[in-house]
Amino acid sequence: MPSLLQKRWHGYQTVWMFMLQLLLVIFVSYYNWILGLIGLCLVCVLAFLMLQAERRFRRDLIKYVTDLTYRIKRVEGEAVGRLPFGILLYSDDRVVEWHNGFVGGMFGRDTVVGSSLAELLPPLPQPVKDKKDSSARSMVEVVANERYYELTIDHDERLIYIHDMTELAMLRDRYENERPALGIVMLDNLDEAAQGMDDQQRTALIARVASAITEWAKQHRIYLRRLSSERYLMMLNQRSLTELEQSRFVILDEVREMTADLKVPMTLSIGMAFGTERFSELGELAQSSLDMALGRGGDQAAVKAGQRLSFYGGKTGAVEKRTRVRARVIAHALRDLMQESDRVIIMGHRMPDLDVIGASIGVMKAADMYSVEAHIVLDGSNPGIERLMERVDKEEALARRFISPEQALGMMTPHTLLVVVDTHKASITMEPRLVDAARRVVVVDHHRRGEEFINDAVLVYLEPYASSACELVTELLQYIHEKVELSPLEATTLLAGITIDTKHFALHTGSRTFEAAAFLRRMGADTAMVQRLLKEDLQEYIAKADIIKHARMIHGHIALAVTEENRKIPQLLIAQVADTLLNMTNVLASFVISERPDGLIGISARSLGSMNVQVVMERLGGGGHLMNAAVQLEGTQAEAEQRLLAVLDEIEKEEGLFE
């Protein structure tokens, strides 16, 4: 190339010389035409030679450029063909038009030209314009011949750039699989299961269960460390945790079945945590998960992974504790909190039932014993408490203690104590703003603990084994003051709350349920008044019968009733229909779906214990008990029915609906 430039520069010099010579010839011709003619001939010869030189230059230049273009294209073709990533060009109808050698090797062929992208790369997305990106690029990961590839798609140019990400994907998977997880295993009813055993029998029982847990841990590559006779620490990685979740923590069933010969079978509670690299946080999350599992009645595993909280097991009812130590400790703590407060505000869940009113009156009575001002928050009446409130209105002193949510908000001070009864979810309380405004909150509840919880409560009395909040409050009253005095109406209200939640002492009852009822009876509870409060209206009974006639059986032993469209049914009536369906032959669980007066779709679920309806309702966004749960959904009844059936099918495939 430098020689061609030199020739070009030499050509320019020659032209200038020719021009000078031509001027010289003209000048000479002016004086002597013969010499001018001779000079002109010489100039013409020189011009001819210059023209020949120019032609040779152009021919050489064209040849040089042609050779250079060929060499560049050859190098370019070899470079593109040997690139460590793939380039693929496709047409408007998404057919491959061209690709480099990398793409052929990716699919194990010499060429894939003419093949459809839908055939080669099924997960490839359709073109989507990105307003922020003029090239409208998108990225997707695919697997071909057991290797991972990352595709960068330029929709405008119809180009796909392909990078082999197999090693990076393997490192990523390895990192994810080896991330640490912590767990705590607890024998949640060792004292109850070993009741009446001597030391030798108790030791043999613990060794038997410990052997099963150790073998289970070894099978899933878990480091297991025994912390006490009833508590173990687990260290594992995400791969092992995934295996445990896929097996749905089968150790829960194994321990329960191997101790089925005992009067009270042994059960486990497991708390697992994953999602953070710091072991201090993992430990706190694992303990929190264990508390969640125990708060839901035990015999289950709770797994906290980032924002996901999953539950496994929970097929048995909570075991009633035979010691009243906890009730006494909670009663004394509640007494101290009341004495330190300027007033006590008591609140239950929305659409309160007799259990809420009874428990609220019981807590109010406890405050009265220490001369602390107390009020009950009530936002209007409903059919479930209408008869009771009519009776309360006749007692002027008692009726004045009921206030509206707005009045309660106006009374709140930094020293006010808020007591929440019969629920532990702030979102479904009578007035959630009260929970936010209160600096000190006490929770008294008998429902299995859900994911939502009033975490900043200063005192929590959550006992899933109890039949009702009224039972818990009745026990607290016996320890909160040496001399407890209840009026007949107060005692009757507490007894009514227990009666309605136990379905007239037929379900959810334990020995302490009857002890609480006996105490209330001694305090003057009127059982005849309880029956009058719980009497059914004839029209409501006919309405229930109309709903029941539309019921059908699914999954063999589940009764499902869906009310007529655009017919709004109160939640209480829906629940009563679900209870009635349980009395039918071969019905082990019941679900009733209906539109509520507030426009939401309500589902009430009941079971006799062989099916955990709480798990079903939780998957729909609700909650409750092992044998009593509910949920409120938006949409139509048909949509709610489809969602319920889908959840039941899912649980049936995973672990079976019934034990």
QUIPEQUI-V528759 format. One record per residue. N is the residue number from 0. D_CENTER is the distance of its C-alpha to the mean C-alpha in Angstrom with 1 decimal. Layout:
n->N d_center->D_CENTER
n->N d_center->D_CENTER
This chain:
n->0 d_center->70.3
n->1 d_center->72.3
n->2 d_center->75.5
n->3 d_center->74.7
n->4 d_center->74.2
n->5 d_center->77.5
n->6 d_center->79.2
n->7 d_center->77.7
n->8 d_center->79.0
n->9 d_center->82.4
n->10 d_center->82.5
n->11 d_center->82.1
n->12 d_center->85.0
n->13 d_center->87.2
n->14 d_center->86.7
n->15 d_center->87.8
n->16 d_center->90.8
n->17 d_center->91.7
n->18 d_center->91.6
n->19 d_center->93.9
n->20 d_center->96.2
n->21 d_center->96.4
n->22 d_center->97.3
n->23 d_center->100.0
n->24 d_center->101.5
n->25 d_center->101.7
n->26 d_center->103.4
n->27 d_center->105.9
n->28 d_center->106.7
n->29 d_center->107.8
n->30 d_center->110.7
n->31 d_center->111.3
n->32 d_center->109.9
n->33 d_center->110.8
n->34 d_center->108.7
n->35 d_center->106.0
n->36 d_center->106.1
n->37 d_center->105.8
n->38 d_center->102.9
n->39 d_center->101.2
n->40 d_center->101.5
n->41 d_center->100.0
n->42 d_center->97.1
n->43 d_center->96.4
n->44 d_center->96.4
n->45 d_center->94.0
n->46 d_center->91.7
n->47 d_center->91.7
n->48 d_center->90.7
n->49 d_center->87.9
n->50 d_center->86.6
n->51 d_center->86.5
n->52 d_center->84.6
n->53 d_center->82.0
n->54 d_center->81.5
n->55 d_center->81.1
n->56 d_center->78.5
n->57 d_center->76.4
n->58 d_center->76.6
n->59 d_center->75.5
n->60 d_center->72.6
n->61 d_center->71.3
n->62 d_center->71.5
n->63 d_center->69.7
n->64 d_center->66.9
n->65 d_center->66.5
n->66 d_center->66.4
n->67 d_center->63.9
n->68 d_center->61.6
n->69 d_center->61.7
n->70 d_center->60.9
n->71 d_center->58.0
n->72 d_center->56.5
n->73 d_center->57.1
n->74 d_center->55.3
n->75 d_center->52.5
n->76 d_center->52.1
n->77 d_center->52.1
n->78 d_center->49.6
n->79 d_center->47.1
n->80 d_center->47.6
n->81 d_center->46.9
n->82 d_center->44.0
n->83 d_center->41.1
n->84 d_center->38.7
n->85 d_center->39.0
n->86 d_center->40.1
n->87 d_center->40.0
n->88 d_center->41.5
n->89 d_center->40.7
n->90 d_center->42.3
n->91 d_center->41.2
n->92 d_center->40.6
n->93 d_center->38.4
n->94 d_center->41.0
n->95 d_center->41.7
n->96 d_center->45.0
n->97 d_center->45.3
n->98 d_center->43.5
n->99 d_center->44.6
n->100 d_center->45.1
n->101 d_center->41.7
n->102 d_center->40.1
n->103 d_center->42.5
n->104 d_center->41.8
n->105 d_center->38.0
n->106 d_center->38.6
n->107 d_center->41.6
n->108 d_center->44.1
n->109 d_center->47.1
n->110 d_center->45.9
n->111 d_center->43.1
n->112 d_center->45.1
n->113 d_center->45.0
n->114 d_center->41.7
n->115 d_center->38.8
n->116 d_center->35.7
n->117 d_center->33.7
n->118 d_center->35.4
n->119 d_center->35.1
n->120 d_center->31.6
n->121 d_center->29.5
n->122 d_center->26.3
n->123 d_center->28.5
n->124 d_center->27.3
n->125 d_center->29.8
n->126 d_center->31.5
n->127 d_center->29.6
n->128 d_center->31.6
n->129 d_center->30.2
n->130 d_center->32.1
n->131 d_center->31.7
n->132 d_center->33.0
n->133 d_center->36.4
n->134 d_center->36.1
n->135 d_center->32.9
n->136 d_center->31.4
n->137 d_center->28.2
n->138 d_center->26.8
n->139 d_center->25.4
n->140 d_center->25.2
n->141 d_center->27.0
n->142 d_center->28.3
n->143 d_center->32.0
n->144 d_center->34.1
n->145 d_center->31.4
n->146 d_center->31.3
n->147 d_center->28.8
n->148 d_center->30.0
n->149 d_center->28.8
n->150 d_center->30.4
n->151 d_center->31.4
n->152 d_center->32.5
n->153 d_center->35.1
n->154 d_center->35.1
n->155 d_center->38.2
n->156 d_center->40.4
n->157 d_center->38.8
n->158 d_center->38.4
n->159 d_center->35.8
n->160 d_center->35.8
n->161 d_center->34.5
n->162 d_center->33.7
n->163 d_center->33.2
n->164 d_center->30.1
n->165 d_center->30.3
n->166 d_center->31.1
n->167 d_center->28.5
n->168 d_center->25.8
n->169 d_center->27.0
n->170 d_center->27.0
n->171 d_center->23.5
n->172 d_center->22.3
n->173 d_center->24.4
n->174 d_center->23.0
n->175 d_center->19.3
n->176 d_center->20.5
n->177 d_center->22.5
n->178 d_center->20.2
n->179 d_center->20.4
n->180 d_center->18.2
n->181 d_center->19.4
n->182 d_center->19.3
n->183 d_center->21.3
n->184 d_center->22.7
n->185 d_center->24.4
n->186 d_center->26.9
n->187 d_center->25.7
n->188 d_center->28.9
n->189 d_center->31.6
n->190 d_center->34.1
n->191 d_center->33.7
n->192 d_center->34.0
n->193 d_center->37.0
n->194 d_center->38.7
n->195 d_center->42.4
n->196 d_center->42.4
n->197 d_center->44.8
n->198 d_center->43.9
n->199 d_center->44.7
n->200 d_center->42.5
n->201 d_center->39.6
n->202 d_center->40.0
n->203 d_center->40.2
n->204 d_center->37.0
n->205 d_center->35.1
n->206 d_center->36.6
n->207 d_center->35.7
n->208 d_center->32.0
n->209 d_center->32.1
n->210 d_center->33.7
n->211 d_center->30.9
n->212 d_center->28.2
n->213 d_center->30.3
n->214 d_center->30.9
n->215 d_center->27.2
n->216 d_center->26.5
n->217 d_center->29.4
n->218 d_center->28.3
n->219 d_center->25.0
n->220 d_center->26.8
n->221 d_center->25.4
n->222 d_center->27.5
n->223 d_center->27.9
n->224 d_center->29.8
n->225 d_center->30.9
n->226 d_center->30.8
n->227 d_center->32.4
n->228 d_center->33.3
n->229 d_center->29.9
n->230 d_center->27.5
n->231 d_center->26.7
n->232 d_center->25.2
n->233 d_center->23.5
n->234 d_center->23.5
n->235 d_center->22.1
n->236 d_center->20.7
n->237 d_center->17.7
n->238 d_center->19.8
n->239 d_center->20.5
n->240 d_center->16.9
n->241 d_center->16.0
n->242 d_center->19.0
n->243 d_center->18.0
n->244 d_center->14.7
n->245 d_center->16.7
n->246 d_center->19.3
n->247 d_center->16.9
n->248 d_center->18.8
n->249 d_center->22.0
n->250 d_center->23.8
n->251 d_center->22.5
n->252 d_center->24.5
n->253 d_center->27.4
n->254 d_center->28.1
n->255 d_center->27.9
n->256 d_center->30.3
n->257 d_center->32.7
n->258 d_center->33.2
n->259 d_center->33.4
n->260 d_center->37.1
n->261 d_center->36.6
n->262 d_center->36.8
n->263 d_center->33.3
n->264 d_center->31.3
n->265 d_center->29.6
n->266 d_center->25.8
n->267 d_center->23.5
n->268 d_center->20.4
n->269 d_center->18.5
n->270 d_center->16.4
n->271 d_center->15.1
n->272 d_center->14.2
n->273 d_center->14.0
n->274 d_center->13.7
n->275 d_center->16.9
n->276 d_center->20.5
n->277 d_center->22.0
n->278 d_center->22.6
n->279 d_center->23.1
n->280 d_center->19.5
n->281 d_center->18.3
n->282 d_center->20.6
n->283 d_center->19.3
n->284 d_center->15.6
n->285 d_center->16.9
n->286 d_center->18.9
n->287 d_center->16.2
n->288 d_center->14.1
n->289 d_center->17.5
n->290 d_center->18.2
n->291 d_center->14.9
n->292 d_center->16.1
n->293 d_center->19.6
n->294 d_center->18.7
n->295 d_center->17.3
n->296 d_center->20.7
n->297 d_center->20.6
n->298 d_center->21.1
n->299 d_center->17.5
n->300 d_center->15.4
n->301 d_center->12.4
n->302 d_center->10.9
n->303 d_center->9.6
n->304 d_center->9.3
n->305 d_center->9.2
n->306 d_center->6.3
n->307 d_center->4.2
n->308 d_center->5.8
n->309 d_center->7.4
n->310 d_center->10.7
n->311 d_center->13.8
n->312 d_center->17.2
n->313 d_center->18.1
n->314 d_center->20.9
n->315 d_center->23.5
n->316 d_center->24.2
n->317 d_center->24.4
n->318 d_center->27.8
n->319 d_center->30.0
n->320 d_center->31.3
n->321 d_center->35.1
n->322 d_center->35.6
n->323 d_center->35.8
n->324 d_center->35.7
n->325 d_center->32.2
n->326 d_center->33.3
n->327 d_center->36.4
n->328 d_center->34.7
n->329 d_center->32.2
n->330 d_center->35.2
n->331 d_center->37.2
n->332 d_center->34.4
n->333 d_center->33.9
n->334 d_center->37.6
n->335 d_center->37.9
n->336 d_center->35.2
n->337 d_center->37.0
n->338 d_center->40.3
n->339 d_center->39.0
n->340 d_center->37.8
n->341 d_center->39.9
n->342 d_center->38.1
n->343 d_center->35.2
n->344 d_center->32.9
n->345 d_center->31.2
n->346 d_center->28.4
n->347 d_center->26.2
n->348 d_center->23.7
n->349 d_center->24.6
n->350 d_center->27.0
n->351 d_center->28.2
n->352 d_center->29.8
n->353 d_center->32.6
n->354 d_center->30.4
n->355 d_center->29.3
n->356 d_center->33.0
n->357 d_center->34.4
n->358 d_center->32.2
n->359 d_center->32.8
n->360 d_center->36.5
n->361 d_center->36.4
n->362 d_center->34.8
n->363 d_center->37.3
n->364 d_center->40.1
n->365 d_center->39.0
n->366 d_center->39.4
n->367 d_center->42.7
n->368 d_center->44.0
n->369 d_center->43.9
n->370 d_center->45.0
n->371 d_center->41.8
n->372 d_center->41.2
n->373 d_center->38.3
n->374 d_center->36.9
n->375 d_center->34.4
n->376 d_center->32.2
n->377 d_center->32.5
n->378 d_center->31.9
n->379 d_center->34.2
n->380 d_center->34.8
n->381 d_center->33.4
n->382 d_center->34.9
n->383 d_center->33.3
n->384 d_center->35.1
n->385 d_center->38.0
n->386 d_center->40.7
n->387 d_center->39.6
n->388 d_center->39.7
n->389 d_center->43.1
n->390 d_center->44.3
n->391 d_center->42.8
n->392 d_center->44.6
n->393 d_center->47.9
n->394 d_center->47.3
n->395 d_center->47.8
n->396 d_center->46.9
n->397 d_center->43.5
n->398 d_center->42.8
n->399 d_center->43.2
n->400 d_center->40.4
n->401 d_center->37.8
n->402 d_center->36.8
n->403 d_center->34.7
n->404 d_center->31.5
n->405 d_center->33.8
n->406 d_center->36.4
n->407 d_center->33.8
n->408 d_center->32.6
n->409 d_center->36.3
n->410 d_center->36.9
n->411 d_center->34.2
n->412 d_center->35.6
n->413 d_center->34.5
n->414 d_center->35.9
n->415 d_center->34.4
n->416 d_center->32.2
n->417 d_center->29.4
n->418 d_center->28.6
n->419 d_center->25.6
n->420 d_center->26.2
n->421 d_center->24.4
n->422 d_center->20.9
n->423 d_center->18.7
n->424 d_center->16.6
n->425 d_center->18.4
n->426 d_center->17.2
n->427 d_center->19.1
n->428 d_center->22.1
n->429 d_center->25.5
n->430 d_center->25.4
n->431 d_center->22.4
n->432 d_center->24.9
n->433 d_center->26.7
n->434 d_center->23.8
n->435 d_center->23.8
n->436 d_center->27.6
n->437 d_center->28.1
n->438 d_center->28.7
n->439 d_center->28.6
n->440 d_center->26.4
n->441 d_center->26.7
n->442 d_center->24.3
n->443 d_center->25.9
n->444 d_center->23.6
n->445 d_center->23.6
n->446 d_center->20.2
n->447 d_center->17.7
n->448 d_center->15.5
n->449 d_center->12.0
n->450 d_center->9.2
n->451 d_center->11.4
n->452 d_center->14.7
n->453 d_center->18.0
n->454 d_center->17.9
n->455 d_center->21.4
n->456 d_center->23.2
n->457 d_center->26.6
n->458 d_center->26.8
n->459 d_center->24.3
n->460 d_center->25.8
n->461 d_center->23.0
n->462 d_center->24.5
n->463 d_center->22.8
n->464 d_center->26.1
n->465 d_center->27.9
n->466 d_center->28.8
n->467 d_center->28.4
n->468 d_center->28.3
n->469 d_center->32.0
n->470 d_center->32.6
n->471 d_center->31.0
n->472 d_center->33.0
n->473 d_center->36.1
n->474 d_center->35.8
n->475 d_center->35.4
n->476 d_center->38.4
n->477 d_center->40.5
n->478 d_center->39.9
n->479 d_center->39.6
n->480 d_center->43.3
n->481 d_center->46.3
n->482 d_center->47.7
n->483 d_center->45.2
n->484 d_center->46.7
n->485 d_center->44.9
n->486 d_center->46.5
n->487 d_center->46.6
n->488 d_center->44.3
n->489 d_center->41.7
n->490 d_center->41.9
n->491 d_center->41.7
n->492 d_center->38.6
n->493 d_center->36.8
n->494 d_center->38.1
n->495 d_center->37.0
n->496 d_center->33.4
n->497 d_center->33.5
n->498 d_center->35.3
n->499 d_center->32.9
n->500 d_center->29.8
n->501 d_center->31.6
n->502 d_center->33.2
n->503 d_center->36.6
n->504 d_center->35.9
n->505 d_center->34.9
n->506 d_center->31.2
n->507 d_center->29.2
n->508 d_center->32.5
n->509 d_center->33.6
n->510 d_center->36.9
n->511 d_center->35.8
n->512 d_center->35.0
n->513 d_center->38.6
n->514 d_center->39.8
n->515 d_center->38.1
n->516 d_center->39.7
n->517 d_center->43.0
n->518 d_center->42.9
n->519 d_center->42.3
n->520 d_center->45.0
n->521 d_center->47.4
n->522 d_center->46.4
n->523 d_center->47.7
n->524 d_center->44.8
n->525 d_center->46.2
n->526 d_center->44.8
n->527 d_center->46.7
n->528 d_center->45.1
n->529 d_center->41.6
n->530 d_center->42.7
n->531 d_center->43.9
n->532 d_center->40.6
n->533 d_center->38.7
n->534 d_center->41.2
n->535 d_center->40.0
n->536 d_center->41.5
n->537 d_center->43.3
n->538 d_center->41.8
n->539 d_center->38.3
n->540 d_center->39.3
n->541 d_center->40.6
n->542 d_center->37.4
n->543 d_center->35.4
n->544 d_center->37.8
n->545 d_center->37.5
n->546 d_center->33.7
n->547 d_center->34.2
n->548 d_center->36.7
n->549 d_center->34.0
n->550 d_center->31.9
n->551 d_center->31.5
n->552 d_center->30.5
n->553 d_center->27.6
n->554 d_center->26.7
n->555 d_center->30.0
n->556 d_center->29.2
n->557 d_center->26.8
n->558 d_center->28.4
n->559 d_center->26.8
n->560 d_center->28.5
n->561 d_center->27.9
n->562 d_center->30.2
n->563 d_center->32.4
n->564 d_center->31.1
n->565 d_center->31.9
n->566 d_center->32.6
n->567 d_center->30.8
n->568 d_center->30.4
n->569 d_center->29.6
n->570 d_center->26.5
n->571 d_center->29.0
n->572 d_center->30.9
n->573 d_center->27.8
n->574 d_center->27.0
n->575 d_center->30.7
n->576 d_center->30.8
n->577 d_center->27.9
n->578 d_center->29.9
n->579 d_center->33.1
n->580 d_center->31.7
n->581 d_center->31.0
n->582 d_center->34.7
n->583 d_center->35.5
n->584 d_center->36.6
n->585 d_center->34.1
n->586 d_center->31.1
n->587 d_center->28.5
n->588 d_center->25.7
n->589 d_center->25.8
n->590 d_center->23.7
n->591 d_center->25.2
n->592 d_center->24.1
n->593 d_center->26.0
n->594 d_center->26.2
n->595 d_center->26.4
n->596 d_center->29.0
n->597 d_center->26.6
n->598 d_center->25.7
n->599 d_center->22.2
n->600 d_center->21.8
n->601 d_center->21.5
n->602 d_center->20.7
n->603 d_center->22.1
n->604 d_center->21.6
n->605 d_center->24.1
n->606 d_center->25.0
n->607 d_center->27.8
n->608 d_center->25.6
n->609 d_center->25.6
n->610 d_center->22.3
n->611 d_center->19.1
n->612 d_center->18.4
n->613 d_center->15.8
n->614 d_center->13.4
n->615 d_center->14.4
n->616 d_center->13.9
n->617 d_center->10.5
n->618 d_center->9.4
n->619 d_center->11.3
n->620 d_center->10.0
n->621 d_center->12.9
n->622 d_center->14.1
n->623 d_center->17.5
n->624 d_center->19.5
n->625 d_center->20.2
n->626 d_center->22.9
n->627 d_center->22.1
n->628 d_center->19.0
n->629 d_center->18.5
n->630 d_center->16.4
n->631 d_center->17.7
n->632 d_center->17.0
n->633 d_center->18.7
n->634 d_center->20.9
n->635 d_center->23.5
n->636 d_center->24.1
n->637 d_center->24.4
n->638 d_center->20.9
n->639 d_center->19.4
n->640 d_center->21.6
n->641 d_center->20.4
n->642 d_center->16.7
n->643 d_center->17.7
n->644 d_center->19.9
n->645 d_center->17.5
n->646 d_center->15.0
n->647 d_center->18.2
n->648 d_center->19.4
n->649 d_center->16.3
n->650 d_center->16.5
n->651 d_center->20.3
n->652 d_center->20.1
n->653 d_center->17.8
n->654 d_center->19.6
n->655 d_center->21.7
n->656 d_center->21.5
n->657 d_center->24.3
n->658 d_center->25.5
